[in-house]
Amino acid sequence: MVSTKPRIAPGRLRELGPVNWVVWQALSRAAGTDDAHLFSTLGRTGGLFRGWLHFSGRLMPGGKLRRYESELVILRVAHLRQCEYETDHHIRLGRRAGVTPEILDRLREGSAAAGWSDKERALLTAVDQLVATRDLDDETWKALAAHYDEQRLIEIVLLTNQYEGLASTITALRIETDH
């Protein structure tokens, strides 16, 4: 049985330092919780946390993809990686971007589910392939490129890998879901 006890306790002012403590407080409020455990844990890394946060924020919400599409990518990665923390957090964010309960059910089923547009199907197929193989075959790339420009194609790969890596971090550190 895998332990679910956090391997590193969420930090507070002493462990986070004043800058990361303020960032954690603001991000927790934005997430609708008193303690966004992801940020109070990763915040223990000092400047690395802020650098990661900048990169992550440039992808989502600051990327060129529509927020709805970003949430499809993130929620599919979270499902594939069975990352409850990512799933819970992005169900809330996804709802604001138009991800309905019906769409969530389809996301769990994957790109073969009925009801996806060709663009959504190409996006989800790419996410599945990236998570499974760390690559995209030519057919998947061609389908994706029919709907997205070069900047967004790069962003899709970066976004998928960012959230796949984050799911690994959450899982390895045993970060608890927010209450």
Short mmCIF file of the C-alpha atoms (twelve columns), coordinates in Angstrom:
data_MODEL
# 
_entry.id   MODEL 
# 
loop_
_atom_site.group_PDB 
_atom_site.id 
_atom_site.type_symbol 
_atom_site.label_atom_id 
_atom_site.label_alt_id 
_atom_site.label_comp_id 
_atom_site.label_asym_id 
_atom_site.label_seq_id 
_atom_site.Cartn_x 
_atom_site.Cartn_y 
_atom_site.Cartn_z 
_atom_site.pdbx_PDB_model_num 
ATOM 1   C CA . MET A 1   0.000   0.000  0.000   1 
ATOM 2   C CA . VAL A 2   1.272   3.453  -0.935  1 
ATOM 3   C CA . SER A 3   1.447   5.923  1.919   1 
ATOM 4   C CA . THR A 4   -0.649  9.043  1.465   1 
ATOM 5   C CA . LYS A 5   1.044   10.961 4.282   1 
ATOM 6   C CA . PRO A 6   2.870   14.025 2.880   1 
ATOM 7   C CA . ARG A 7   6.591   13.380 2.560   1 
ATOM 8   C CA . ILE A 8   7.281   17.079 3.097   1 
ATOM 9   C CA . ALA A 9   4.945   19.096 5.287   1 
ATOM 10  C CA . PRO A 10  3.460   22.258 3.827   1 
ATOM 11  C CA . GLY A 11  5.540   25.237 4.877   1 
ATOM 12  C CA . ARG A 12  4.524   28.273 6.840   1 
ATOM 13  C CA . LEU A 13  6.186   31.668 7.207   1 
ATOM 14  C CA . ARG A 14  9.407   30.253 8.673   1 
ATOM 15  C CA . GLU A 15  9.884   27.665 5.897   1 
ATOM 16  C CA . LEU A 16  8.491   29.753 3.036   1 
ATOM 17  C CA . GLY A 17  10.061  33.092 3.806   1 
ATOM 18  C CA . PRO A 18  8.084   36.327 3.569   1 
ATOM 19  C CA . VAL A 19  7.857   36.536 -0.240  1 
ATOM 20  C CA . ASN A 20  6.726   32.944 -0.805  1 
ATOM 21  C CA . TRP A 21  4.415   33.189 2.207   1 
ATOM 22  C CA . VAL A 22  2.594   36.144 0.619   1 
ATOM 23  C CA . VAL A 23  2.473   34.342 -2.747  1 
ATOM 24  C CA . TRP A 24  1.082   31.215 -1.056  1 
ATOM 25  C CA . GLN A 25  -1.597  33.265 0.743   1 
ATOM 26  C CA . ALA A 26  -2.686  34.974 -2.492  1 
ATOM 27  C CA . LEU A 27  -2.727  31.738 -4.501  1 
ATOM 28  C CA . SER A 28  -4.655  29.933 -1.770  1 
ATOM 29  C CA . ARG A 29  -7.334  32.629 -1.778  1 
ATOM 30  C CA . ALA A 30  -7.526  32.515 -5.572  1 
ATOM 31  C CA . ALA A 31  -7.954  28.729 -5.363  1 
ATOM 32  C CA . GLY A 32  -10.748 29.151 -2.819  1 
ATOM 33  C CA . THR A 33  -8.920  27.455 0.052   1 
ATOM 34  C CA . ASP A 34  -7.101  28.423 3.234   1 
ATOM 35  C CA . ASP A 35  -4.066  26.356 2.280   1 
ATOM 36  C CA . ALA A 36  -3.226  25.433 -1.308  1 
ATOM 37  C CA . HIS A 37  -0.916  22.593 -0.270  1 
ATOM 38  C CA . LEU A 38  0.859   22.516 -3.623  1 
ATOM 39  C CA . PHE A 39  2.077   26.079 -3.162  1 
ATOM 40  C CA . SER A 40  2.843   25.800 0.557   1 
ATOM 41  C CA . THR A 41  4.944   22.719 -0.221  1 
ATOM 42  C CA . LEU A 42  6.733   23.898 -3.360  1 
ATOM 43  C CA . GLY A 43  7.160   27.336 -1.778  1 
ATOM 44  C CA . ARG A 44  9.769   25.780 0.518   1 
ATOM 45  C CA . THR A 45  12.225  25.909 -2.411  1 
ATOM 46  C CA . GLY A 46  12.681  29.683 -2.282  1 
ATOM 47  C CA . GLY A 47  13.465  31.289 -5.632  1 
ATOM 48  C CA . LEU A 48  12.983  28.013 -7.497  1 
ATOM 49  C CA . PHE A 49  9.293   28.176 -6.564  1 
ATOM 50  C CA . ARG A 50  8.931   31.661 -8.012  1 
ATOM 51  C CA . GLY A 51  10.744  30.655 -11.210 1 
ATOM 52  C CA . TRP A 52  8.521   27.597 -11.607 1 
ATOM 53  C CA . LEU A 53  5.446   29.687 -10.868 1 
ATOM 54  C CA . HIS A 54  6.433   32.210 -13.545 1 
ATOM 55  C CA . PHE A 55  6.940   29.450 -16.138 1 
ATOM 56  C CA . SER A 56  3.761   27.663 -15.147 1 
ATOM 57  C CA . GLY A 57  1.751   30.886 -15.186 1 
ATOM 58  C CA . ARG A 58  3.023   31.767 -18.664 1 
ATOM 59  C CA . LEU A 59  1.503   28.492 -19.872 1 
ATOM 60  C CA . MET A 60  -1.722  28.753 -17.888 1 
ATOM 61  C CA . PRO A 61  -3.455  31.144 -17.571 1 
ATOM 62  C CA . GLY A 62  -1.007  33.286 -19.583 1 
ATOM 63  C CA . GLY A 63  -0.719  31.110 -22.693 1 
ATOM 64  C CA . LYS A 64  -2.122  31.561 -26.180 1 
ATOM 65  C CA . LEU A 65  -4.464  28.571 -25.992 1 
ATOM 66  C CA . ARG A 66  -8.066  29.274 -25.092 1 
ATOM 67  C CA . ARG A 67  -8.547  28.636 -21.386 1 
ATOM 68  C CA . TYR A 68  -11.085 25.909 -22.185 1 
ATOM 69  C CA . GLU A 69  -8.501  24.049 -24.275 1 
ATOM 70  C CA . SER A 70  -5.856  24.424 -21.562 1 
ATOM 71  C CA . GLU A 71  -8.247  22.943 -19.026 1 
ATOM 72  C CA . LEU A 72  -9.009  20.007 -21.357 1 
ATOM 73  C CA . VAL A 73  -5.275  19.302 -21.560 1 
ATOM 74  C CA . ILE A 74  -4.709  19.612 -17.813 1 
ATOM 75  C CA . LEU A 75  -7.746  17.574 -16.794 1 
ATOM 76  C CA . ARG A 76  -6.873  14.809 -19.248 1 
ATOM 77  C CA . VAL A 77  -3.290  14.670 -17.923 1 
ATOM 78  C CA . ALA A 78  -4.615  14.595 -14.355 1 
ATOM 79  C CA . HIS A 79  -6.948  11.730 -15.243 1 
ATOM 80  C CA . LEU A 80  -4.259  9.727  -17.031 1 
ATOM 81  C CA . ARG A 81  -1.837  10.214 -14.143 1 
ATOM 82  C CA . GLN A 82  -4.575  9.577  -11.541 1 
ATOM 83  C CA . CYS A 83  -3.587  12.802 -9.805  1 
ATOM 84  C CA . GLU A 84  -6.444  13.682 -7.469  1 
ATOM 85  C CA . TYR A 85  -4.916  17.031 -6.468  1 
ATOM 86  C CA . GLU A 86  -4.622  18.241 -10.067 1 
ATOM 87  C CA . THR A 87  -8.075  16.894 -10.896 1 
ATOM 88  C CA . ASP A 88  -9.799  18.570 -7.932  1 
ATOM 89  C CA . HIS A 89  -8.076  21.896 -8.500  1 
ATOM 90  C CA . HIS A 90  -8.752  21.981 -12.243 1 
ATOM 91  C CA . ILE A 91  -12.359 20.826 -12.038 1 
ATOM 92  C CA . ARG A 92  -12.988 24.128 -10.239 1 
ATOM 93  C CA . LEU A 93  -10.927 26.129 -12.729 1 
ATOM 94  C CA . GLY A 94  -12.311 24.202 -15.686 1 
ATOM 95  C CA . ARG A 95  -15.886 24.926 -14.661 1 
ATOM 96  C CA . ARG A 96  -15.132 28.658 -15.026 1 
ATOM 97  C CA . ALA A 97  -13.751 27.964 -18.520 1 
ATOM 98  C CA . GLY A 98  -16.796 26.008 -19.711 1 
ATOM 99  C CA . VAL A 99  -15.889 22.440 -18.741 1 
ATOM 100 C CA . THR A 100 -19.253 20.959 -17.765 1 
ATOM 101 C CA . PRO A 101 -19.857 17.698 -15.853 1 
ATOM 102 C CA . GLU A 102 -20.730 16.069 -19.203 1 
ATOM 103 C CA . ILE A 103 -17.399 17.171 -20.680 1 
ATOM 104 C CA . LEU A 104 -15.613 15.816 -17.592 1 
ATOM 105 C CA . ASP A 105 -17.257 12.436 -18.189 1 
ATOM 106 C CA . ARG A 106 -16.083 12.515 -21.819 1 
ATOM 107 C CA . LEU A 107 -12.566 13.489 -20.694 1 
ATOM 108 C CA . ARG A 108 -12.405 10.374 -18.526 1 
ATOM 109 C CA . GLU A 109 -13.395 8.295  -21.555 1 
ATOM 110 C CA . GLY A 110 -10.867 10.032 -23.806 1 
ATOM 111 C CA . SER A 111 -10.647 11.133 -27.402 1 
ATOM 112 C CA . ALA A 112 -12.767 8.206  -28.648 1 
ATOM 113 C CA . ALA A 113 -15.843 9.468  -26.763 1 
ATOM 114 C CA . ALA A 114 -18.721 10.755 -28.828 1 
ATOM 115 C CA . GLY A 115 -19.292 14.501 -28.871 1 
ATOM 116 C CA . TRP A 116 -15.801 15.915 -29.397 1 
ATOM 117 C CA . SER A 117 -15.132 18.289 -32.269 1 
ATOM 118 C CA . ASP A 118 -12.304 17.321 -34.634 1 
ATOM 119 C CA . LYS A 119 -10.129 19.953 -32.949 1 
ATOM 120 C CA . GLU A 120 -10.849 18.654 -29.427 1 
ATOM 121 C CA . ARG A 121 -10.286 15.065 -30.551 1 
ATOM 122 C CA . ALA A 122 -6.908  15.977 -32.079 1 
ATOM 123 C CA . LEU A 123 -5.910  17.812 -28.889 1 
ATOM 124 C CA . LEU A 124 -6.865  14.935 -26.584 1 
ATOM 125 C CA . THR A 125 -5.240  12.341 -28.832 1 
ATOM 126 C CA . ALA A 126 -2.016  14.358 -28.663 1 
ATOM 127 C CA . VAL A 127 -2.207  14.605 -24.866 1 
ATOM 128 C CA . ASP A 128 -2.755  10.845 -24.546 1 
ATOM 129 C CA . GLN A 129 0.172   10.114 -26.824 1 
ATOM 130 C CA . LEU A 130 2.528   12.543 -25.099 1 
ATOM 131 C CA . VAL A 131 1.751   11.123 -21.667 1 
ATOM 132 C CA . ALA A 132 2.032   7.510  -22.873 1 
ATOM 133 C CA . THR A 133 5.045   7.737  -25.182 1 
ATOM 134 C CA . ARG A 134 6.677   11.155 -24.584 1 
ATOM 135 C CA . ASP A 135 6.309   11.768 -28.345 1 
ATOM 136 C CA . LEU A 136 3.769   12.373 -31.106 1 
ATOM 137 C CA . ASP A 137 3.579   10.244 -34.226 1 
ATOM 138 C CA . ASP A 138 3.290   11.970 -37.602 1 
ATOM 139 C CA . GLU A 139 -0.430  11.246 -37.976 1 
ATOM 140 C CA . THR A 140 -1.256  12.805 -34.597 1 
ATOM 141 C CA . TRP A 141 0.979   15.795 -35.311 1 
ATOM 142 C CA . LYS A 142 -0.700  16.353 -38.687 1 
ATOM 143 C CA . ALA A 143 -4.178  16.211 -37.113 1 
ATOM 144 C CA . LEU A 144 -3.138  18.677 -34.399 1 
ATOM 145 C CA . ALA A 145 -1.392  21.004 -36.874 1 
ATOM 146 C CA . ALA A 146 -4.606  21.222 -38.914 1 
ATOM 147 C CA . HIS A 147 -6.125  23.204 -36.014 1 
ATOM 148 C CA . TYR A 148 -3.257  25.072 -34.344 1 
ATOM 149 C CA . ASP A 149 -0.482  27.425 -35.432 1 
ATOM 150 C CA . GLU A 150 3.178   26.740 -34.588 1 
ATOM 151 C CA . GLN A 151 3.151   28.789 -31.377 1 
ATOM 152 C CA . ARG A 152 0.157   26.896 -30.037 1 
ATOM 153 C CA . LEU A 153 1.581   23.535 -31.122 1 
ATOM 154 C CA . ILE A 154 4.682   24.206 -29.037 1 
ATOM 155 C CA . GLU A 155 2.505   25.415 -26.169 1 
ATOM 156 C CA . ILE A 156 0.393   22.231 -26.230 1 
ATOM 157 C CA . VAL A 157 3.527   20.097 -25.868 1 
ATOM 158 C CA . LEU A 158 4.918   22.310 -23.091 1 
ATOM 159 C CA . LEU A 159 1.580   22.486 -21.247 1 
ATOM 160 C CA . THR A 160 1.061   18.733 -21.390 1 
ATOM 161 C CA . ASN A 161 4.551   18.036 -20.120 1 
ATOM 162 C CA . GLN A 162 4.342   20.744 -17.436 1 
ATOM 163 C CA . TYR A 163 1.229   19.166 -15.941 1 
ATOM 164 C CA . GLU A 164 2.512   15.624 -16.399 1 
ATOM 165 C CA . GLY A 165 5.650   16.616 -14.493 1 
ATOM 166 C CA . LEU A 166 3.575   18.399 -11.886 1 
ATOM 167 C CA . ALA A 167 1.433   15.284 -11.421 1 
ATOM 168 C CA . SER A 168 4.649   13.317 -10.838 1 
ATOM 169 C CA . THR A 169 5.817   15.890 -8.289  1 
ATOM 170 C CA . ILE A 170 2.479   15.866 -6.454  1 
ATOM 171 C CA . THR A 171 2.435   12.066 -6.407  1 
ATOM 172 C CA . ALA A 172 6.070   11.617 -5.306  1 
ATOM 173 C CA . LEU A 173 5.780   14.229 -2.544  1 
ATOM 174 C CA . ARG A 174 2.334   12.886 -1.523  1 
ATOM 175 C CA . ILE A 175 0.886   16.400 -1.511  1 
ATOM 176 C CA . GLU A 176 -2.573  16.244 0.055   1 
ATOM 177 C CA . THR A 177 -5.620  17.685 -1.667  1 
ATOM 178 C CA . ASP A 178 -6.804  21.051 -0.370  1 
ATOM 179 C CA . HIS A 179 -9.593  21.183 2.180   1 
# 
